[in-house]
Amino acid sequence: MKYLIFACIAIFVIARFMTLNAQEKDHHGRPPIPSPEELKKLPPDGGPNWNRLVFESSPYLLQHASNPVDWRPWSEDSFKAAREKNMPIFLSIGYATCHWCHVMERESFEDPEVAAMLNENFICIKVDREERPDVDEIYMAACQAMTGSGGWPLNVLLDDKLRPFYAGTYFPKRGNANRPGMMDFIPKLAELYRTSRADVENQAVTLTRHLQEISATSPGASIPGKEALDSAYQQLSQRFDAENGGFGSAPKFPTPHNITALLRQWKRTGDQKALDMVVKTLTAMRWGGIYDQVGFGFHRYSTDARWLLPHFEKMLYDQALLTIAYTEAYQATGDPLFKDTAKEIIAYVLRDMTSPEGGFYSAEDADSEGAEGKFYIWRKAQVMEILGAEDGALYSKVFNLGDTGNFRSQVPGEIHMVGQNIPHLKQAIPQIAIEMKMDEKTLRARLETCREKLFQVREKRSHPFKDDKILTDWNGLMIAALARAASVFHEPSYAQAAEKAANFILKTLRTPEGRLLKRYRAGNAGLPAHIDDYAFLSWGLLELYEATFNTIYLQEAITLTTDSVNHFWDGENGGFYFTANDGESLIVRTKSLYDGAIPSGNSVSALNLVKLGRITTTSLYEEKAEELLKAFSTQIARGSSSFSFLLQAISFMQGPSYEVVIVGKPEAEDTKAMTNALFAPFQPNKVVVFRPKKGGDIVTFAPYTESQKMKDGKATAYVCQNYACKLPTTDVKVMLKNFGN
């Protein structure tokens, strides 16, 4: 009988293996997801070849749909199963382009032994952190409280009331000296849950109470002001890497809002050191391997202090925020490197990250053909063959390609790919031209020809996986970036791309009642939106209004801001909760200010409220911004550099700040000359309103513009500083002087 059971198991495993291998697989060895018609024929649990994730839309969840782990989505049905079976929950959180998520999947979640252990002892739930950042935020905080660190994949054990009692990040199948293994500690914790349930639940209750406490705020008596700005500057100065640029040591993240905070400090105080830190950091990043020198765009972060060896995934939010940082740096310095970099990032996004509908995809993976970075690296001999001896030698010298290579995999056990190179610069092109005794224009032209040839060859390689879901919040960031670049660089095509994306989001990612939705993919829009979605999209719409002066975008920004106050505002202590008051009930309703890889919804909302207050002269908006700042004043006082995007709102309120109204004919040359001149200098603390000659809709939103007219039939600028206005002028130079430039 025993042998018969083993034989049946063997037949099942072989049959499953043969079935999956008979299908075409992706570059991680996964079978293709069934078609919609095939899905209708599957049982609710997915059947023998799939688990319940096969019915989901998230690319990350679908990546795990063929795992032997009996994964379930985050849902009431999954929680009910845990309660009915009296089993703990194994919660695993990650995202589709997460390299270490792929590693753990290969080592553990695709392993029948690990899967059997998990299925026997747990209800297993998978969550895409990009679709459910509310869930991720809670359990990441739990992991950080228990271990002192965090990251993805995030693996948390919960009781049947969703309270955490154990957490960690990446675990191998078997433990080693540095890290416990799945097969070592998971069975022990499952046994502990069965035999010492009361102790486990007491720990879960204590930890949950801690999470609730750290999310609470208590309003302060005053609004953070100049002291917060100066304190953040000192903190950033202390962490600044004077040799390599950036802040801290390896791993080194771009954190664009640190850059934009320093630019505002320089503008406010004239402190040259603040600008020098910006120039050093942005130049080093643009020269480094963290920048895709062949196809453009920035990788996620640098694993070393010199910006050479990146973690190769590309995230939409990095492209958006870095576009803004480089655009503002160009305004401040006039350095063409910064302008070119911003435009190259946009070229990458419009080429590779834009959907036919106009929305922007989320990310591109670090891996291809089972190895991180393989798509991006080059052997020198290969480059010589593609470019020819003369141009190959030139490109290799400029971009530091060597026979022995400069790339080393950061993944234990992976081949180091000796001889592979990451193209990067060590000095500026003008300096290289001088040393090589070449005309700079000629050198640039030859290098661009080389880049295009390499790009065409690279396009034939196996591409990294693209996470093609469209997220409302990240799209809001990209809309803001495109609109800002359109204004500064006078590029109408950027504004058109931003408008197409905005119109798509506003039409498609909304409920019939007008509430925002979180995600769109493959024709399916869904999931409730969070404060980040409302805040980031509102920011994008405000930037788009200033780029196009189409009042529909101003109107939508006002509507979304009103909705965010109605559904996310903490009426008792101030500030915005992450989730809506009519959303899913989680163990903690979080309220965060920290500006990490992306700014917090509270930080962006503060800036939106200040700008709307200045555009409409409605005091309610700025009063709400003041309440928000008071709500977090204690946290800000403890370490203001951790809230570097929020500093934009504080800086705006501190001033000097400007309200500018241009009155004129929309397509007239003098109107264009005046509006173009407004966006040339770096003057971040401003709002710009356009009033057509005949008034129009703007008078509804900004009633004070009704009395502002053209002077002598010419485009006329009304410049006000903190609500005190200068005399109207038709002279661009006078306008800029009134504008503080």
N, C-alpha and C positions, 0 to 999 in steps of 0.2 A: 504493500500500500504506500509506504514511504517513497519508494522509487517511482511509483505511478504519479504521485504528487509532484516530485521533482521534474519528472518528464513533462507534465502538463505546464508547469511554470516555464520550463525551457522552451517548449513549443510557443507559449504566449510571447515570451521575450523575443524569440527569433522572428515570430510573425510580425510583432510590432516593429522590430528593426527593419525587416524587409519591406513592410508597408511604407514606413517613413522614407527609406532610402530609394524606393521606387519613384518618389516624388522629387521634383526639383527643390533644392535647399538653398537657403540664403548663405551669406559668407560666414555665418556662425554655425552652419550645419543644421538650421531649423527648416522644417517643411513649410511650404506655403500655406497660408490660412485658407480654409475652405471658402468657396464663393457664397454669396448670399443664399442662393438656391440650395447649396449643400448644407449650409448652416441650419436651414429649416428642417432638415432630415435628422439632425443630431438630437440625442436625448438631452435633458436639462443638465446633466453632469458632464456633457461633452463626449461620452462614449469611451471606447478603449484607447483611442489614439490622442484624445484631447482632454483638457480639464475645462472647468467653467469659464476660464478667461477667454476662451475662443469666441465668446459672444460679445466681448467688450470692443470698444473703439480705440482705446489707448495703444499706441505702438509698443510701449513698454510692457503692458499686460499681455499683448498678443505675442511678444517675444517668448513669454513663459507659458503659452497655451499648450505646448506639446510636452512640457515637463512631466515626468511621472509623479511629481508632487501634486496632490489634489488641491490645487490653488482655487481660491474663491475670491471674488471681488469684495471690496469694502461695501457691505450692504446689511440691511436688517436681517435678511435671510441667513447670512453668514453668522451674525451675532446670535440669532435664534438657535442655529445648529450648535453653537458652543454651549448655550444654556441647556438645551435639551440633552446633549451628550455629556454634560458636566465635564467639559474639557477646556483647557487653557487655549489661548490663541497664539499662534506664531505669526507675527506681523512682519512682513518684509517690504521695505520701501526703497524705491530707486527711480531711475529714469532711463529712457531708451538709449541715450548716448553715453551712459556711465560705464567707463572701462572696467572698474572693479566689480560692478554689477555683473558684467559679462563673465569675468573670471570666476566669481562665486557661482554663477549659474553652471558653468562648465564643470567646476569641481564638485559641486554639491547638489544643486537642484536638478541636474540631468542625471545624477547618479542614483541607480535603483535602490542601493542600500540606504542612502541618506533619505530618499523619498519615502521608503517604507517606514523608517523610524519616525519621520515627521507625520506621516499619515496616520500612524498608529496612536500617536500621543497628542496631536494638536489638531485644531481647526486652522488651516493655513490660509492666510489672506495676503494678497499682493496689492500694493498701492503705488500708483504713479504720482510721485511728489509734485510734478508740474501740473497735474490735473487737480490734485488735492493738497495744496500747500497748507491748508488748515490742519489736516491730519498730520502731515509731516512736521509742522511747527511744534505741535504738542509733544510728539514722541521723540523728536530731536532734542527738545529741552529736557526730556526725561533721560535720554542717553547722556547728555552733557552733565546733568546733575549726578548721575551714577558713576560715570567713567572719567569726567573731566574733559572729554573731547567728543567729536561727532564726525559725521560724514556719511557717504553712501557707498555701498548699500547699507541701509539702516535696518537692523533686525531687533525686534522687541517682543518680549513675551508679556501677554496680557491675561488678566483673569477674565471671567465671562461677563464682567461689567466694564470691560475695556480699560481697566486700570493697569498701568505697567508695573512689572516687578523685576524685570531683568532686561538689559539692553546692551547692544554693541554694534559694531559696524561689520567689516569684512571678517568672515571666519572661514578658514580652510576646512576641508573634510576631516583631516586629522590634525591634531594640535602639534605645535612645535615650541621651541624655547620662548618665543616671543608672543605667541597667540594661541588661545585654546581652539580646539577643533569641534566641529559640529557633532561628530560621533562620540566625543568625549563628554561634553558637558550638557548637551541637550537632553539625553536620557535621564541624567541625574536630576535636572530641573523638573522634568516631567514627573519623576518619582516624588520629588519634594512637593510638588503641587498636590499629588494624590495623598501623601502621608502626613503632610504638615500644612494643610490648606489654611488653617487659621493664621499661622505665622506669615505665610505668603500674602494673604489678603491684608493683614495688618501693615506689611511693608508697602503694599500697593496703595493703601489708603493714605499712609504717611507721605509717600511720594506725590500722590495726586494733590494732596493738600498743599505741598510745597509748590507744585506747578501753578496752582491757583493763586498762591500768595505772590509769586514773582511776576505774574501777569497783571496784578492789581496796581493801580496808580492812586496817588493822593495829591491833589492839587497844591501847588506852591503859592506863595503870596505875590510873586512878581514874575514878569516875563524875562527869560534869558536875553541878554543884550550883548554889548560890546565885550564884556568879560568872557562870554562863551566863545565868541569869535577869536579873541586873542589866545584863550586857553587852548582851543583846538589847534591853532597855528603852532603854538609851542610844542604840543604833543606830536604833531606831524613832523616838526623840525627834528625832534629827538629821535624819531624812528626813521628818518630819511637816510637812505644809502647814498652817500655822497660819491662813491666810486662808480656805482652801477645804475643809479636812479631807482626810483620806487621806494617802498617803505618796508622795513624789516628785512629778513633774510629769506632763504628758500624754505618752502615754496613761496613764490612771489606772484601776487594777484594784481591785475591792473587797477582795480578800484577807481574808476573814473571820477567819482564824486569827491575823492580827495583832491584830485587835480582841479576840479571846478571850484572847490572851496578855497584853494590856494590862489587861484586867479582872482577871486573876489577879495581876498585879503590884500593882494597886491593893489587892486584897483582902489580899495578903500583907504589904504595906508601909504601906498607908494613904496612899500618894502621890497627892494629888488631881490632879496633872497627868496621870497615866496615865488616870484616869477622864475628865478633860476632853477628852483626845484621842479617846476612844471616843465621847463624846456629840457632839462636833463632827463627827466623820466620819459616824456613823450618821445624824445629823440632816441633814447636807448631802446625803448620798446619797438619803435618803427624799424630800427636797424636789426633787431634781434630775431632769433628763430621763433619767438612767440608770434611774429607776424608772418603770414604766408607770402613770401617774397615772389612766388610764381603766380598764385591765383588770387591774392589779396584776402583781407579779413584777418581777424585776430583769433588765435587759439585761446583756450580757456585760461591757462596760467602757465608760469614757468616753474619747472621743478628745480631749477638752480637760481642763484642770485644774479646771474649775468643776462637773464632773459634769453638764453640760448636754447635750452632743451625744453620744449613745451609739453604740456598735456594737450594732445592734439585736437580734442573736440572743439567745435565752434558753436557758440551759443548766440542766438539772436540778440539777447539783451546786452551782451558784451559789444556787439557791433553797433547797436543803437547808442549806448552810453559813451562809447569811445568816439563815435562820430561827433557827438556833441562836444566832448572834451577837445578833440583836435580842431573842430571848427572855432571854438572859443579861443583856443591858443593862437590860431591864425589871426583872429581879430585883434588879440592883444599884442602880437609880435610882428605880423606880416610875413612870417617865415613860410615860403612856398611849400616846404616839406610837410607842414601841418595841413595845409589846404589839399595837397595832393593825396595825403593819407586819408583824410575824410572822404574825398571823392572816390578813392579806390575801395574803401570799405563799402560805400554805397553801391559801387559797380558790382562788387561781389554779391551783396544782398539782392540786388535787382536781377542778377544773372542766375544765382543758384538757390535763393531762399524765398522766392516770390511765387505764389500760387497763381493759376490762371484767373481766379476770382479777384486777385489783388491783395489778399492777405499774405502774411509772412510766416514761413515755416519756423519751427522752434529751434532746431539744432542739427548739426552733422556730427557723426560719431568720430571717435579717435581711431577706431579700428577699421581695418579692411583686410580681407583674407586671413583673419584670425590673428593679426599682429597690430599693435598700436603704432601709428605713424607711417605704416608702409606706403600709403598713398603719397606721402609728402616728401620722402627722402630719396637721395640720388647718389649713385656711384659716380666718381669723377670720370671714369672711362665711358660711362653711358652718356654723360653730358658732352664729352669730347666727340663722341660718335654722332650725336644729334646736331651739334652746332658746328662741327668741323674744327680743325686744329687751331686756327687763329681765334675765332670767336669763342671756342671752348676754353682756350687758355685764358682769354680775357675774362669771361664769366667766372671761371674757377678762381681767378685771382681776386676779383672784386668781391665775390660772395663766399670766399674762403672755403673752397672745396679741396679736399686732399685725398690722396690715395688711401690713407689709413682711415679716413672718415672722422666725423665728430659726433656721430649719433650713438648713444648707448641706451638700450631699452631699460626702463625702470622697473620692469616686471620680473620678479624672481622666477627663474626657470625658462624664460623666453630667450631665444637666440639674440645675441647682441648685434647681429648684422654688421660685423666689422667691415669697414670700407664705405659705409653709407654716410651721407652728409645732409645736414640741414643748412640750406643757403642762408647766410646772414652777412651783415655789414659790420665792419669795425671802425669805419670812418666815413665822413660825408663824401658824396659823389664829387663835389667841387674840389675837395682836397685830393681825392684819388686822381682826378683829371690832371691836377698840377704835378703830382708825383709821377704820373705816367706820361707827362708832357703831351697831353691830348687836349683838343678843344672840348670843353664841357658839353656843348650841344651835340657834338659828334659822338662822344662817349655815351650820353644818355640815349641817343637814337640807336646805337648798336646794342646797348643793354636791353632796350625795349624789344628789339627784334629777337634777341636771344630769349627773353622771357616769353614772348608769344610762341616761339617754336617749342620751348619746354612745356608750356601750358597745353598746347595741342597734343603733344605726346602723352602728357599726364592724363588728359581727358579720356584716353583709351584704356587706362588702368581700371581695375575694379574699384569703384567709388565707395567711400564710407557710407554707412546707412544714414539716410536722412529721416529725421523725425518730422513728419509732415503734418502734425497737428498745428492748428492755428489758435494761439492763446490770446485772449483779449488784452491782458495786461502787457505782455511783451510786445504785442502789436502797437499798443499805445505808445510805448517807448520808441519804437521805430518810426511811427508817424511823427512824433515830436522831433526826432533826429532829422528826418527828411525835410520837414517843414523849416526847421532852423537852418539847415544847409541851403535850402532853396532861397531863403531870405538873404543870407550872407553872401552866397556865391552867385546869386542872380540866375539860378538854374530852374526854369519853369518845369522841366521834366521831373524834378524831385518833388515839387508841390503836386504835380499830377499823380505821381505814384502814391504820395501820402493821402491825397483825396480818394483815390480808388480804394485804398485799404480802409480808410475811415468810413466811406460809404458802405463797403462790404460788412464791416463790423456792425455799424449802426442798423443795417437792414437785416442781417442774418443772425447775429448773436444777441437776440433780444426775445423776450417773451411777448405774448400779445399785449400784456399790460405795460410793456416798455422797460421791464427790468433786464439787466444785462445777464448774459450767459457766459460761461467760462471758456468753452472749447468748441472748435469746429474741426471735423475731419471726415473726409469721404462722404460729404453730403449731410452729415449729422452734427447738429449743434446741440449742446447740452451742458449740464452741470451748473449749479448756482454760482454766480460771480462773488468775488470777495472784495474787500476794500481796495486792494491793489488794482483790480480791474477797473473800478470806478475812478480811482485817482489817476492811474497812468493814462487811461484813455482820455480823461478830462484834460490832462496836461497836453497830450498830443493834439487835442482839438483846439486848445488855446493857442498853441504854436501855429497850428494850421490856419486859424483865423488871422493871425498876424502875417502869415505868408500869402494869403489869398484875399483877405478882408471879406470873405463870404460869411455873412452873419449866421447862417445855419449852423456853423461849427461853434460859434459863441453861444447860440441858443442851446445846442446839445450839451455843451460843457456846463452850462447853468443847470440844465435839467438833471444831469448826472450828479452834479455836486449836491443839489437839493435832495435827490434820492439817497445819496450816501449819508447825509445828515439825518434823514428820516429813518434809515434802517441800520446804520452802523454806529451812530454817535452814542457815547456813554453820557446820558443825561445827568448822572450823579457826580461823576469825577472828571468828565471831559475826555477828549480824545476819541479815536475811532477804534471799535473792535474789528478784528479781522473778518469775522463772519456776521451775517445779517441777523436781525432780531427775529426773523421768521424762518431761519435756516435750520439745518440739522443740529440737534442737541449733542454736543461732544462733552467730554469730561471737564474741559476747560474752555472758556470763551476768551481767547487770547487777545491781547492788545499790545502791539509791539511798535517800537520806534527805531530799533537798530537798523542802520544802513549797511548791509552786507554786500554780497555780490550785486544785488539790486537794492535800490532805496526802499524804505518802508512805505506803506500806503499812507501812514500818518505824516511822514516827512513831505511827500509829494502833495498830499492834501493841504498841508500848511501853506505851501507856495501857491497852489491853485487858489486858495481862499484869499490870500493877500492880493493876487493879481485880479481876481474877480472884483474884490472890493475897490481897487483902483480904477478898473474899467467902468464899472457901473455906478461908482460912488455910493454903493449900498453898504451901510456900516455893519450890517449883520455879518457879512463875510469876514471882515477883518476882526470883528469881535470873536467869531468862532476860532480864527487862527490864534488869537491871544489866549483863549481858553485852552486850546490844544497845547500851546507852549507851556502854560502854567501847569497843565496836567502832568507833563513830563519834566518839569523844571528840576526836580531832585536828581533824576537820571542824567540829565544834561550836565548838571553841575559836577557829577562824579567823573565824567569823561566825555567832553563834548566832541572830540574827534571821532567817536564811535557813531556820531549822527551827522556825518559830514554833508549829506544832502540837505538835511534840515537847516543847516547853516545858511543855505540860500534864502530861506524864508526869513530867518533872523536878520541877515544882512539887508534884505529888501526893506524890512520894517525899520531897521536902524537908519537907513539912508546914507547918503542922499539917493533919492529915487525920483523917477520922472514919469509923468503922464503926458503923452504926446498925441495930439489929434491933428491929422492931416485932412484938410478939406480941399477937394478938387474933383476933376473929371477922371474917372478910373483909368482910362487908357491914354490919357494925355502924357506927353513926354515930361512936362515939368512935374507932374504928380509922381511919375516913376523915378525921376531924378531925386526927388525929395525922400521918397520911401527907401530907395536904394541907399542913399546917404545915411539914413538912420541906422541901418544894420551893418555899416562898415566898421565903426569903432566898437571896441569891447565896452559896452555899457549895459551890464546885465540887469540892473535894477530899474527896469522901465516897462511900461505897457504902451502899445501903439494902437490907436483907433483910427479908422478911416471913415470920414463922413462924405458921401457923394454930394455933389453940388446941390442936388434936389433933396437931400436928407436921407430918405430911405429907412430901412428897418433899424439901423443902428440907433436912431433916435429913441426907439422903444426901449432898448437895453441901456443906453447911456443918454438920458434925457438932457443932460447939460450940453450936448452937442447941437441941440436945436438952434441955439443962438449963435453958433460958430459958422461964419460964412467965408467964402472966398474973398480975397482982397484984390481989387483991380482986375478981376477976371483971371487971376493966376492961382496956382496951387498955393495953399497957405498953411503954415504950421503954427499950432498953438502948443507951446511948451510950458508945462506946469511942473513945479517941484514941490512935492508934498502938498498938493492942492493949491499952491500959490502960483499964479500964471504970469508969464512974461507977455509982452505985447506980441500980437500975431505978426508973422513975417513971411514974405515970399522969397527971401534970400536963404539959400541952403547954408551958406557960411554962418549967417546969423543964427539960423536954427541950431546948428551944431554947437555954436558958442553958448546958446541958451541951454543946450542939452549937456553942458559940462565938458565939451570936447573942442 
